Amino acid sequence: MGSMCKINAAMSIWTRLSLFVLASSLCLCLCRAEDSAMENIVTEKKAEESHRQDSADLLVFILLLTLTILTIWLFKHRRFRFLHETGLAMIYGLLVGVVLRYAIHVPSDMSNVTLSCNVNASPATLLVNVSGKFYEYTLKGEISANEVNDIQDNEMLRKVTFDPEVFFNILLPPIIFHAGYSLKRRHFFRNLGSILAYAFVGTVVSCFIIGLVMYGCVTLMKQIGHLGGDFFFTDCLFFGAIVSATDPVTVLAIFNELHVDADLYALLFGESVLNDAVAVVLSSSIVAYQPEGDNTHTFEAMAMLKSFGIFLGVFSGSFALGVATGVVTALVTKFTKLRDFPLLETALFFLMSWSTFLLAEACGFTGVVAVLFCGMTQAHYTFNNLSPESQNRTKQLFELLNFLAENFIFSYMGLTLFTFHNHVFNPIFIVGAFLAVFLGRAGNIYPLSFLLNLGRRNKIGSNFQHMMMFAGLRGAMTFALSIRDTATYARQMMFSTTLLVVFFTVWICGGGTTQMLSCQKIRVGVDTDVENSIGPDGVERRSTKQESAWLFRIWYNFDHNYLKPILTHSGPPLTATLPACCGPLARCLTSPQAYENEGQLKDSDSDLILNDGDITLTYGDITVSTDATGAHTSGTPVGGVVVNSDEALDRELAFGDHELVIRGTRLVLPMDDSEPPLSLDSHRHRHKNETMS
Amino acid sequence: MGSMCKINAAMSIWTRLSLFVLASSLCLCLCRAEDSAMENIVTEKKAEESHRQDSADLLVFILLLTLTILTIWLFKHRRFRFLHETGLAMIYGLLVGVVLRYAIHVPSDMSNVTLSCNVNASPATLLVNVSGKFYEYTLKGEISANEVNDIQDNEMLRKVTFDPEVFFNILLPPIIFHAGYSLKRRHFFRNLGSILAYAFVGTVVSCFIIGLVMYGCVTLMKQIGHLGGDFFFTDCLFFGAIVSATDPVTVLAIFNELHVDADLYALLFGESVLNDAVAVVLSSSIVAYQPEGDNTHTFEAMAMLKSFGIFLGVFSGSFALGVATGVVTALVTKFTKLRDFPLLETALFFLMSWSTFLLAEACGFTGVVAVLFCGMTQAHYTFNNLSPESQNRTKQLFELLNFLAENFIFSYMGLTLFTFHNHVFNPIFIVGAFLAVFLGRAGNIYPLSFLLNLGRRNKIGSNFQHMMMFAGLRGAMTFALSIRDTATYARQMMFSTTLLVVFFTVWICGGGTTQMLSCQKIRVGVDTDVENSIGPDGVERRSTKQESAWLFRIWYNFDHNYLKPILTHSGPPLTATLPACCGPLARCLTSPQAYENEGQLKDSDSDLILNDGDITLTYGDITVSTDATGAHTSGTPVGGVVVNSDEALDRELAFGDHELVIRGTRLVLPMDDSEPPLSLDSHRHRHKNETMS
């Protein structure tokens, strides 16, 4: 039998993905059984029990989500507007967490974890010899010494926790992809410079401000002896990075319902979408900061440069992969007649988008960043190639996935407040964190807005700035980043504090959005086309050529003349725009429709393209084109003449924006009781009527 | 450090679900490292590599599926009809399997699995003490002694395999649910008795015939010394059970395109859908056969009764759970106004259907059986309560999931031919298996058809019987059941043989369907309403009252008068049909629309309900109602009079069946080159034209 070992059971601090992993166990009492059949039965029986427990765990979440859905409906039915669905999901998660923590006691079977074994290495797989039978074990994770004996009461709680990688591998990708796929590109590109500034520069600034404030806080705590473990500056920076990722879903939903200024919406939405990406890569870069030598937390220029290089490399690599997959999908949908088969087209679209994520992860980049840019590319190019049926199907599919994933994460957030067993709530740290978050947001918004306003014609007013300051809600990305690794004291404290930050911002800031809007005198119910032709000072803007950033014009021309013709069916045909030497290639890449529509093809999502008098409502909910007389038109270019991109750009900017700025799944709550709840159909009718009048 | 142990690496025979399980590993060379930070880095690095590998694995499958989709499109584009998409997916799987097996060699890192430990029990979790740090290990499974040293070359192959439970927990449920949700209930219920006979009696008969033939085969093999291990009668029966599950997707697709007789379609489809359920529970019951005493393979009446009891209990329990969830969903969608919010409604529908599966699994029943009956219930009741938008969304969602899951399974089937490392190909067994399958199918179809024809008015002709015999393809369920447990020699041999059976039936029988149809002189291009009013002998049937089985009539009355009014908005109102004592309850349960439509509400899926002269095309692709003059009508009862169910039944049977018998995702291939590929839109137009003319 060899040497006898004692194996002590322990509670793991790495939460386990218990979904569908076939874990067998044997009772100690049977360890001497010579009947292998009996052992097999018991093994299968225990596996069965484990599987049942896993199913029960998932069922808890399904019920949470179902409750959330029914309550959302109830709120809409009774016109409650003080609590958004994400805040609601969190509350339900809290309630279930309380129940699980204090009301349910599952007597755990302790006889199966009382062996210990001393070895001198921990390999990935371990083979254990029991009475001549070999059993294979997989390494789950490390357990901190102070938890080794603390198992009894936490068996149930351990069960209802997921491996943090579930968030990054299963839950976040649909959310991020949907954000990219439903991006309203008109205002996004119009404010591109500002958005990039806020997302990149602002996030880094916020990260450092928060890091510095927290470092001061932590130093103070160490002085007065309140710090229970190590907390280095890199940890502070890491905290700054993860908590700089904003997720203003609640605010954007309300903006959408109340038809707030489209630029404000675009700034907030664009910033949040991009700073999620920046935060992910930034946090990875900070974690990768590894100077040589024993002390891994001293400043070292080489290591910092390396981190910076990692940031650039991972971000651009993910960007490139995402765009590449989008481009491939666009080409495939352009050159095949898949549009005849919506099911095939939708399946292909879904698979290629999913493959972006896997490809990025397999190459060592960041999957969520890749899917973001993939989503944007798909929306800008591939969407035009899809059949209308597929357009609907893909939109609805990702809308549903986004809805389920988001509510799942927020429910889980509420749950972990009670089920996470390593919380470290430190009042000083918490207060410091709130202060730091406040200062970080302020240091992000105000200085940058000032600098941007030097260059912008359409200035970001101070009321907008205050609103953006207020709307810096934290959400799914921050949570996922903080729960990813809770091995050390520092990380645990950060996680606990992050939870509180998220709760506060979602409930308080989210709930107070409407009041803030009126307080800041931000106009609501804005009719976007009127709004554009009359500037904030009341002067009608006839030509907005000057306000389009140089960067935007360059991009627009390139996109209009080359990218769109290559990747979609739109004109002008490449045979006209490419030099003669590329003739064969141009003929190959140009689709027949591009010749028919020498001007711009009126894509169903043409948010950048207008013809005379056309009012095109872009993709979001409505894709109806009517000309000025109210008659329906589709796809007629301006007199059949090649419209050069400058004219097209001017026309587009002059006629203003008619885009419905809608983000994905946000539910529409009526402004007052007299309005019926806006559903998709009634929304369409309402806007059709508005347009016609 | 305690006692030193040696842990021998081994190749597990239980394939591991490597998706998203954070598995860390350390290099042996670092096992003495005193720098915990270095260890953490290495741990994270190895976890990262493991994650990358998992992503790469999934990517392989995504690419397989993408290739399959593009090839399907290409086939349709060029009108190739000899290979269906499932057969195609298998071929691609084979190709990739060959590449993985022979062309790719991944040098595996062996330094991390070379420790062994001798203990006297194998608990669920194992704590290993390495230099003072504790690592937790989970039991993965048992390893047979002969594989303990065989690890090197199979690292890559192990990676591209999935835990068999993935099939039952992730892939099969959408397929089975979709089968239930897209069931064409008219013909299903008309042939209910026959379908139940084939599914239950036929499957059991087939199981025993195959078991007996295999037992003879195996005995012969033992005599001539060709049997490499144990193979008991229970194993033979188990093989009979798993290989009795038919999955004629290919055949049904062709039937659909060519508009073959609807009854034949219903018989085949209904049988396949139900015998999957029966096979699952039957195989579990056989596995649960555990007589007392040392020899677990002798016949014992008590154990057999117990198995039978398990079969009944599990089947009815799963049935009850599935129906219950469907009923709850129907009630929720009936009494709330969720239909105003398609996203919420779709999400709720999806969650509740998924919860069926989890609930059944958590209670120890069979999830796939529960989702089948849940799907049927949802289609029959809940579907009527959904808004049109939600109806489309749910149909499309499950259609997509079904498509992806099915092609994934078939690709995987092709792949495992080369990547599974425990194949046991025994020519005698294989020949015996084919013979047994043939005999089992014959023993299922012919005797039962004879008996059923004694009671049926609409006899199952011999050509139908031959077609059903031929169309006994095996597919996803058989594969999943056989791969579920490949621990023993017997199971491995069964798995290998099952693969070959599936390959043969899908490629040969599936590919030969069209020829078989013409050979058996089975009519194609059948116009279902004409077909019904003129019986096979050419005599017009004016009243088909006599042919509806007594069972069907009872069911129809009960459903029409009570179940539909309770669960949907259809009439007659319960206040009329229930006794006076249930007055308050009836008023509570009756929806306002039921009063408006004193007769039958014209549900958009009313496949059992007709009003005078109405031709209702049921849900599948089209939900257009026109009356005899061609004008559109909707929901008008017959003169506002309460139609009793007998009259309704007569009318329904007399006017024949106009149901488009379409199963889910099956692609429509044109009959000849002159017809354009039928897409959803053109299909709709075609039938609208046919109806109008």
Chai-1 contact restraints between the chains, C-beta under 6 A:
chainA,res_idxA,chainB,res_idxB,connection_type,confidence,min_distance_angstrom,max_distance_angstrom,comment,restraint_id
A,G2,B,N118,contact,1.0,0.0,6.0,A-B,restraint_1
A,S3,B,S3,contact,1.0,0.0,6.0,A-B,restraint_2
A,C5,B,V119,contact,1.0,0.0,6.0,A-B,restraint_3
A,I7,B,L126,contact,1.0,0.0,6.0,A-B,restraint_4
A,I7,B,L127,contact,1.0,0.0,6.0,A-B,restraint_5
A,N8,B,L127,contact,1.0,0.0,6.0,A-B,restraint_6
A,A10,B,L127,contact,1.0,0.0,6.0,A-B,restraint_7
A,A10,B,F134,contact,1.0,0.0,6.0,A-B,restraint_8
A,S12,B,E136,contact,1.0,0.0,6.0,A-B,restraint_9
A,L17,B,F20,contact,1.0,0.0,6.0,A-B,restraint_10
A,L17,B,V21,contact,1.0,0.0,6.0,A-B,restraint_11
A,F20,B,L17,contact,1.0,0.0,6.0,A-B,restraint_12
A,F20,B,E165,contact,1.0,0.0,6.0,A-B,restraint_13
A,F20,B,N169,contact,1.0,0.0,6.0,A-B,restraint_14
A,V21,B,L17,contact,1.0,0.0,6.0,A-B,restraint_15
A,L22,B,D163,contact,1.0,0.0,6.0,A-B,restraint_16
A,L22,B,E165,contact,1.0,0.0,6.0,A-B,restraint_17
A,A23,B,T138,contact,1.0,0.0,6.0,A-B,restraint_18
A,A23,B,L139,contact,1.0,0.0,6.0,A-B,restraint_19
A,S24,B,L139,contact,1.0,0.0,6.0,A-B,restraint_20
A,S25,B,P123,contact,1.0,0.0,6.0,A-B,restraint_21
A,S25,B,A124,contact,1.0,0.0,6.0,A-B,restraint_22
A,S25,B,L139,contact,1.0,0.0,6.0,A-B,restraint_23
A,L26,B,S122,contact,1.0,0.0,6.0,A-B,restraint_24
A,L28,B,A121,contact,1.0,0.0,6.0,A-B,restraint_25
A,C31,B,N120,contact,1.0,0.0,6.0,A-B,restraint_26
A,C31,B,A121,contact,1.0,0.0,6.0,A-B,restraint_27
A,A37,B,T296,contact,1.0,0.0,6.0,A-B,restraint_28
A,R52,B,A362,contact,1.0,0.0,6.0,A-B,restraint_29
A,S55,B,L358,contact,1.0,0.0,6.0,A-B,restraint_30
A,S55,B,E361,contact,1.0,0.0,6.0,A-B,restraint_31
A,S55,B,A362,contact,1.0,0.0,6.0,A-B,restraint_32
A,A56,B,A362,contact,1.0,0.0,6.0,A-B,restraint_33
A,L58,B,L358,contact,1.0,0.0,6.0,A-B,restraint_34
A,L59,B,L358,contact,1.0,0.0,6.0,A-B,restraint_35
A,L59,B,A362,contact,1.0,0.0,6.0,A-B,restraint_36
A,I62,B,L351,contact,1.0,0.0,6.0,A-B,restraint_37
A,I62,B,S355,contact,1.0,0.0,6.0,A-B,restraint_38
A,L65,B,L351,contact,1.0,0.0,6.0,A-B,restraint_39
A,T66,B,L351,contact,1.0,0.0,6.0,A-B,restraint_40
A,I69,B,L344,contact,1.0,0.0,6.0,A-B,restraint_41
A,I69,B,A347,contact,1.0,0.0,6.0,A-B,restraint_42
A,I69,B,L348,contact,1.0,0.0,6.0,A-B,restraint_43
A,W73,B,T336,contact,1.0,0.0,6.0,A-B,restraint_44
A,W73,B,L338,contact,1.0,0.0,6.0,A-B,restraint_45
A,W73,B,L344,contact,1.0,0.0,6.0,A-B,restraint_46
A,N112,B,P123,contact,1.0,0.0,6.0,A-B,restraint_47
A,N112,B,A124,contact,1.0,0.0,6.0,A-B,restraint_48
A,V113,B,P123,contact,1.0,0.0,6.0,A-B,restraint_49
A,V113,B,T125,contact,1.0,0.0,6.0,A-B,restraint_50
A,L115,B,V119,contact,1.0,0.0,6.0,A-B,restraint_51
A,L115,B,A121,contact,1.0,0.0,6.0,A-B,restraint_52
A,L115,B,P123,contact,1.0,0.0,6.0,A-B,restraint_53
A,S116,B,L127,contact,1.0,0.0,6.0,A-B,restraint_54
A,C117,B,C117,contact,1.0,0.0,6.0,A-B,restraint_55
A,C117,B,V128,contact,1.0,0.0,6.0,A-B,restraint_56
A,N118,B,M1,contact,1.0,0.0,6.0,A-B,restraint_57
A,N118,B,G2,contact,1.0,0.0,6.0,A-B,restraint_58
A,N118,B,S3,contact,1.0,0.0,6.0,A-B,restraint_59
A,N118,B,N129,contact,1.0,0.0,6.0,A-B,restraint_60
A,V119,B,C5,contact,1.0,0.0,6.0,A-B,restraint_61
A,V119,B,L115,contact,1.0,0.0,6.0,A-B,restraint_62
A,V119,B,V128,contact,1.0,0.0,6.0,A-B,restraint_63
A,N120,B,C31,contact,1.0,0.0,6.0,A-B,restraint_64
A,A121,B,L28,contact,1.0,0.0,6.0,A-B,restraint_65
A,A121,B,C31,contact,1.0,0.0,6.0,A-B,restraint_66
A,A121,B,L115,contact,1.0,0.0,6.0,A-B,restraint_67
A,A121,B,V130,contact,1.0,0.0,6.0,A-B,restraint_68
A,S122,B,L26,contact,1.0,0.0,6.0,A-B,restraint_69
A,S122,B,V128,contact,1.0,0.0,6.0,A-B,restraint_70
A,S122,B,V130,contact,1.0,0.0,6.0,A-B,restraint_71
A,S122,B,Y135,contact,1.0,0.0,6.0,A-B,restraint_72
A,P123,B,S25,contact,1.0,0.0,6.0,A-B,restraint_73
A,P123,B,N112,contact,1.0,0.0,6.0,A-B,restraint_74
A,P123,B,V113,contact,1.0,0.0,6.0,A-B,restraint_75
A,P123,B,L115,contact,1.0,0.0,6.0,A-B,restraint_76
A,A124,B,S25,contact,1.0,0.0,6.0,A-B,restraint_77
A,A124,B,N112,contact,1.0,0.0,6.0,A-B,restraint_78
A,T125,B,V113,contact,1.0,0.0,6.0,A-B,restraint_79
A,L126,B,I7,contact,1.0,0.0,6.0,A-B,restraint_80
A,L126,B,Y137,contact,1.0,0.0,6.0,A-B,restraint_81
A,L127,B,I7,contact,1.0,0.0,6.0,A-B,restraint_82
A,L127,B,N8,contact,1.0,0.0,6.0,A-B,restraint_83
A,L127,B,A10,contact,1.0,0.0,6.0,A-B,restraint_84
A,L127,B,S116,contact,1.0,0.0,6.0,A-B,restraint_85
A,V128,B,C117,contact,1.0,0.0,6.0,A-B,restraint_86
A,V128,B,V119,contact,1.0,0.0,6.0,A-B,restraint_87
A,V128,B,S122,contact,1.0,0.0,6.0,A-B,restraint_88
A,N129,B,N118,contact,1.0,0.0,6.0,A-B,restraint_89
A,V130,B,A121,contact,1.0,0.0,6.0,A-B,restraint_90
A,V130,B,S122,contact,1.0,0.0,6.0,A-B,restraint_91
A,F134,B,A10,contact,1.0,0.0,6.0,A-B,restraint_92
A,F134,B,I143,contact,1.0,0.0,6.0,A-B,restraint_93
A,F134,B,V148,contact,1.0,0.0,6.0,A-B,restraint_94
A,Y135,B,S122,contact,1.0,0.0,6.0,A-B,restraint_95
A,Y135,B,L139,contact,1.0,0.0,6.0,A-B,restraint_96
A,Y135,B,E142,contact,1.0,0.0,6.0,A-B,restraint_97
A,E136,B,A10,contact,1.0,0.0,6.0,A-B,restraint_98
A,E136,B,S12,contact,1.0,0.0,6.0,A-B,restraint_99
A,E136,B,K140,contact,1.0,0.0,6.0,A-B,restraint_100
A,E136,B,G141,contact,1.0,0.0,6.0,A-B,restraint_101
A,E136,B,I143,contact,1.0,0.0,6.0,A-B,restraint_102
A,Y137,B,L126,contact,1.0,0.0,6.0,A-B,restraint_103
A,Y137,B,Y137,contact,1.0,0.0,6.0,A-B,restraint_104
A,Y137,B,L139,contact,1.0,0.0,6.0,A-B,restraint_105
A,T138,B,A23,contact,1.0,0.0,6.0,A-B,restraint_106
A,T138,B,T138,contact,1.0,0.0,6.0,A-B,restraint_107
A,T138,B,K140,contact,1.0,0.0,6.0,A-B,restraint_108
A,L139,B,A23,contact,1.0,0.0,6.0,A-B,restraint_109
A,L139,B,S24,contact,1.0,0.0,6.0,A-B,restraint_110
A,L139,B,Y135,contact,1.0,0.0,6.0,A-B,restraint_111
A,L139,B,Y137,contact,1.0,0.0,6.0,A-B,restraint_112
A,K140,B,E136,contact,1.0,0.0,6.0,A-B,restraint_113
A,K140,B,T138,contact,1.0,0.0,6.0,A-B,restraint_114
A,G141,B,E136,contact,1.0,0.0,6.0,A-B,restraint_115
A,E142,B,Y135,contact,1.0,0.0,6.0,A-B,restraint_116
A,I143,B,F134,contact,1.0,0.0,6.0,A-B,restraint_117
A,I143,B,E136,contact,1.0,0.0,6.0,A-B,restraint_118
A,V148,B,F134,contact,1.0,0.0,6.0,A-B,restraint_119
A,D163,B,L22,contact,1.0,0.0,6.0,A-B,restraint_120
A,E165,B,F20,contact,1.0,0.0,6.0,A-B,restraint_121
A,E165,B,L22,contact,1.0,0.0,6.0,A-B,restraint_122
A,N169,B,F20,contact,1.0,0.0,6.0,A-B,restraint_123
A,T296,B,A37,contact,1.0,0.0,6.0,A-B,restraint_124
A,T336,B,W73,contact,1.0,0.0,6.0,A-B,restraint_125
A,L338,B,W73,contact,1.0,0.0,6.0,A-B,restraint_126
A,D340,B,P677,contact,1.0,0.0,6.0,A-B,restraint_127
A,D340,B,S679,contact,1.0,0.0,6.0,A-B,restraint_128
A,L343,B,T665,contact,1.0,0.0,6.0,A-B,restraint_129
A,L344,B,I69,contact,1.0,0.0,6.0,A-B,restraint_130
A,L344,B,W73,contact,1.0,0.0,6.0,A-B,restraint_131
A,T346,B,L400,contact,1.0,0.0,6.0,A-B,restraint_132
A,A347,B,I69,contact,1.0,0.0,6.0,A-B,restraint_133
A,A347,B,F403,contact,1.0,0.0,6.0,A-B,restraint_134
A,L348,B,I69,contact,1.0,0.0,6.0,A-B,restraint_135
A,L351,B,I62,contact,1.0,0.0,6.0,A-B,restraint_136
A,L351,B,L65,contact,1.0,0.0,6.0,A-B,restraint_137
A,L351,B,T66,contact,1.0,0.0,6.0,A-B,restraint_138
A,S355,B,I62,contact,1.0,0.0,6.0,A-B,restraint_139
A,L358,B,S55,contact,1.0,0.0,6.0,A-B,restraint_140
A,L358,B,L58,contact,1.0,0.0,6.0,A-B,restraint_141
A,L358,B,L59,contact,1.0,0.0,6.0,A-B,restraint_142
A,E361,B,S55,contact,1.0,0.0,6.0,A-B,restraint_143
A,A362,B,R52,contact,1.0,0.0,6.0,A-B,restraint_144
A,A362,B,S55,contact,1.0,0.0,6.0,A-B,restraint_145
A,A362,B,A56,contact,1.0,0.0,6.0,A-B,restraint_146
A,A362,B,L59,contact,1.0,0.0,6.0,A-B,restraint_147
A,R393,B,Q396,contact,1.0,0.0,6.0,A-B,restraint_148
A,Q396,B,R393,contact,1.0,0.0,6.0,A-B,restraint_149
A,L400,B,T346,contact,1.0,0.0,6.0,A-B,restraint_150
A,F403,B,A347,contact,1.0,0.0,6.0,A-B,restraint_151
A,T665,B,L343,contact,1.0,0.0,6.0,A-B,restraint_152
A,P677,B,D340,contact,1.0,0.0,6.0,A-B,restraint_153
A,S679,B,D340,contact,1.0,0.0,6.0,A-B,restraint_154
